[in-house]
Amino acid sequence: MKIFVSGATGFIGSRLALRLANDGHEVHALYRYEHKTAIIQHPNITLFKGDILDFDSLIKPVEGCSQIYHTAAFACVWDKDPSLIYRQNIEGTMNVVRAGIISGVEKIVCTSTAGVLGPSRPGEMVDENTPRPLKYFIDYESSKMMMETILKTLSITGPEIVIVNPSRVYGPGILSESNGITRIIQNYILGKWRIIPGNGKSIGNYVYVEDVVTGHIQAMEKGKSEERYVLGGTNMTFNELFGVLAELTGKRYFMIHFPLPLMKLISGIMLLIARISGRAPLIIPALVRKYNHNWNLSSAKAEKELDYKPVDFKTGAGMTINWLKK
């Protein structure tokens, strides 16, 4: 098939583009910056320079394609211009969908985030049917929820649209902000990461990047229009995460449990400096507040309807560590 992939130089998008190309498909890959294209050089990948905010730049790469994977997004948690987050994640998505409608695309898989589901209550897991949170922690989550709401009204007259919601993705690939967990693993190996947020008992869900790529493809093949699918992996606490890393690496460091009130204070100072300087802070108060909650996820729907089978964190982290060592 001829397939269009937006965000093809990003963490998930690059792995997806290469998987599709290796499977024999003709991939039209959208990129913004020339220096980032080295990671997706492949005989079956044709590069198109463009921007999802520039509708005219999408017409040619989408032309003749029967499928679209929309992975491009503003994935950072802060920007000196917050409106840019909403423009890229909402307006940019609508541009891609509109280009798909004009070109007669049959089906679109859009990447969202499991963050739109909100935190879980003690002893419970959230899934696709969990009531929408009244308030979100960061603009990224809020913009993605707004994007999903609009998308569910478009597939009535246009192509089939399926949404996937990955959790905290890690694994081989670009060490960008979207791949923050792998950067933590890397710094742990080097002995440069010794911090655990709070008491370390906050639960998160961690998923291996190749499982997320497989989940996208399965959503394209089997996903139902107007539906969304959580692509998660292993639910575990911060303490459990670093326990697995210690076991796999054979390196057991003295870890510091950083009190959340102190993290809030430091992140607040960082945010103030960022607003003055325009440079992104390492962490913001909204993220610290997220550490006070559990993010226990269920991927049962994807497992049942898509045949989604993610590896456990120990297996995925082991493959990631081997990749980092090489």
Long-range contacts (C-beta under 8 A, 24 or more apart in sequence): 1-25, 1-26, 1-65, 1-66, 1-67, 2-26, 2-28, 2-64, 2-65, 2-66, 3-27, 3-28, 3-65, 3-66, 3-67, 3-68, 3-69, 4-28, 4-30, 4-61, 4-62, 4-65, 4-67, 4-68, 4-69, 4-100, 4-105, 5-29, 5-30, 5-68, 5-69, 5-71, 6-30, 6-52, 6-68, 6-69, 6-70, 6-71, 6-72, 6-96, 7-70, 7-71, 7-72, 7-73, 7-111, 8-40, 8-45, 8-71, 9-33, 9-36, 9-37, 9-39, 9-40, 9-174, 10-71, 10-72, 10-73, 10-75, 10-174, 10-176, 10-178, 11-169, 11-173, 11-174, 11-176, 11-178, 11-179, 11-209, 12-71, 12-111, 12-166, 12-169, 12-178, 12-209, 12-212, 12-213, 12-216, 13-69, 13-71, 13-72, 14-39, 14-40, 14-173, 14-174, 15-171, 15-172, 15-173, 15-209, 15-210, 15-212, 15-213, 16-69, 16-71, 16-213, 16-216, 16-217, 17-42, 17-45, 18-42, 18-45, 19-210, 19-213, 19-217, 20-44, 20-69, 20-217, 21-45, 28-61, 28-62, 28-65, 29-61, 30-58, 30-61, 30-72, 39-174, 51-92, 52-88, 52-92, 52-93, 52-95, 52-96, 53-87, 53-88, 53-91, 53-92, 53-95, 54-95, 55-95, 55-98, 55-99, 58-95, 58-96, 58-99, 59-99, 59-102, 59-103, 62-96, 62-99, 62-100, 62-102, 62-103, 62-105, 63-103, 64-103, 65-100, 65-103, 65-105, 66-105, 66-106, 66-107, 67-105, 67-106, 67-107, 67-108, 67-109, 67-220, 68-96, 68-100, 68-105, 68-107, 68-108, 68-109, 68-159, 69-108, 69-109, 69-111, 69-216, 69-220, 70-96, 70-97, 70-108, 70-109, 70-110, 70-111, 71-111, 71-216, 72-96, 73-111, 73-144, 74-140, 74-143, 75-140, 75-176, 75-177, 75-178, 76-140, 76-177, 76-280, 77-138, 77-139, 77-140, 77-177, 77-284, 77-286, 77-287, 78-138, 78-271, 78-274, 78-280, 78-281, 78-284, 79-280, 80-274, 80-275, 80-278, 82-139, 85-139, 85-140, 85-143, 86-139, 86-142, 86-143, 86-146, 89-140, 89-143, 89-144, 89-146, 89-147, 90-143, 90-146, 90-147, 90-150, 93-147, 93-150, 93-151, 94-150, 97-151, 97-154, 97-158, 97-159, 97-161, 100-158, 100-159, 101-158, 101-159, 105-159, 106-159, 106-160, 107-159, 107-160, 107-161, 107-162, 107-220, 107-225, 108-159, 108-160, 108-161, 108-162, 109-161, 109-162, 109-163, 109-164, 109-216, 109-219, 109-220, 109-223, 110-147, 110-151, 110-161, 110-162, 110-163, 110-164, 111-163, 111-164, 111-166, 111-216, 112-144, 112-147, 112-148, 112-163, 112-164, 112-165, 112-228, 113-140, 113-141, 113-144, 113-165, 113-166, 114-165, 114-166, 114-167, 114-205, 114-230, 114-231, 114-232, 114-295, 114-297, 115-140, 115-141, 115-144, 115-295, 116-141, 116-144, 116-145, 116-148, 116-165, 117-165, 117-230, 117-297, 119-290, 119-293, 119-294, 119-295, 120-203, 120-293, 120-294, 120-295, 120-296, 120-297, 121-294, 122-294, 124-296, 125-235, 125-296, 125-297, 125-298, 126-295, 126-296, 126-297, 126-298, 127-230, 127-297, 127-298, 127-300, 127-301, 128-165, 128-227, 128-228, 128-229, 128-230, 128-301, 137-286, 137-287, 137-289, 137-290, 138-284, 138-286, 138-287, 138-290, 148-228, 152-226, 155-225, 155-226, 160-225, 161-225, 161-226, 162-219, 162-220, 162-223, 162-224, 162-225, 162-226, 162-227, 162-228, 162-229, 163-227, 163-228, 163-229, 164-212, 164-215, 164-216, 164-219, 164-223, 164-228, 164-229, 164-231, 164-302, 165-228, 165-229, 165-230, 165-231, 166-207, 166-212, 166-215, 166-231, 166-232, 167-204, 167-205, 167-206, 167-207, 167-230, 167-231, 167-232, 167-233, 167-295, 167-297, 168-204, 168-205, 168-206, 168-207, 169-207, 169-208, 169-209, 169-212, 170-206, 170-207, 170-208, 170-209, 170-316, 170-317, 170-320, 171-208, 171-209, 171-210, 171-316, 171-319, 171-320, 171-323, 172-209, 172-319, 172-320, 172-323, 173-209, 179-209, 181-206, 182-320, 182-324, 185-245, 185-317, 185-320, 185-321, 185-324, 186-324, 188-242, 188-245, 188-249, 188-251, 188-253, 189-245, 189-249, 189-251, 189-321, 189-324, 189-325, 191-251, 191-253, 194-253, 194-254, 194-255, 194-256, 195-255, 195-256, 195-258, 196-238, 196-239, 196-242, 196-255, 196-256, 196-257, 196-258, 197-238, 197-257, 197-258, 197-260, 197-263, 197-288, 197-291, 198-238, 198-257, 198-258, 198-259, 198-260, 198-263, 198-291, 198-292, 199-257, 200-237, 200-238, 200-239, 200-242, 200-255, 200-257, 201-237, 201-238, 201-239, 202-237, 202-238, 202-291, 202-292, 202-293, 202-294, 202-295, 203-235, 203-236, 203-237, 203-294, 203-295, 203-296, 204-235, 204-236, 204-237, 204-238, 204-241, 204-294, 204-295, 205-232, 205-233, 205-234, 205-235, 205-236, 205-295, 205-296, 205-297, 206-233, 206-234, 206-236, 206-241, 206-313, 206-316, 207-231, 207-232, 207-233, 207-234, 207-310, 207-316, 208-233, 208-310, 208-311, 208-315, 208-316, 208-319, 208-320, 211-308, 211-309, 211-310, 211-311, 211-316, 214-308, 215-302, 215-306, 215-308, 215-310, 218-302, 218-306, 218-307, 218-308, 219-302, 219-306, 221-306, 222-305, 222-306, 222-307, 223-305, 223-306, 224-305, 229-299, 229-301, 229-302, 229-305, 229-306, 229-308, 230-297, 230-298, 230-299, 230-301, 230-302, 231-299, 231-302, 231-308, 231-310, 232-297, 232-298, 232-299, 232-310, 233-299, 233-310, 233-311, 233-312, 233-313, 233-316, 234-310, 234-312, 234-313, 234-316, 235-296, 235-297, 236-313, 241-313, 244-313, 244-314, 244-317, 245-317, 245-321, 247-314, 248-314, 248-317, 248-318, 248-321, 249-321, 260-288, 260-291, 260-292, 263-288, 263-291, 264-288, 264-289
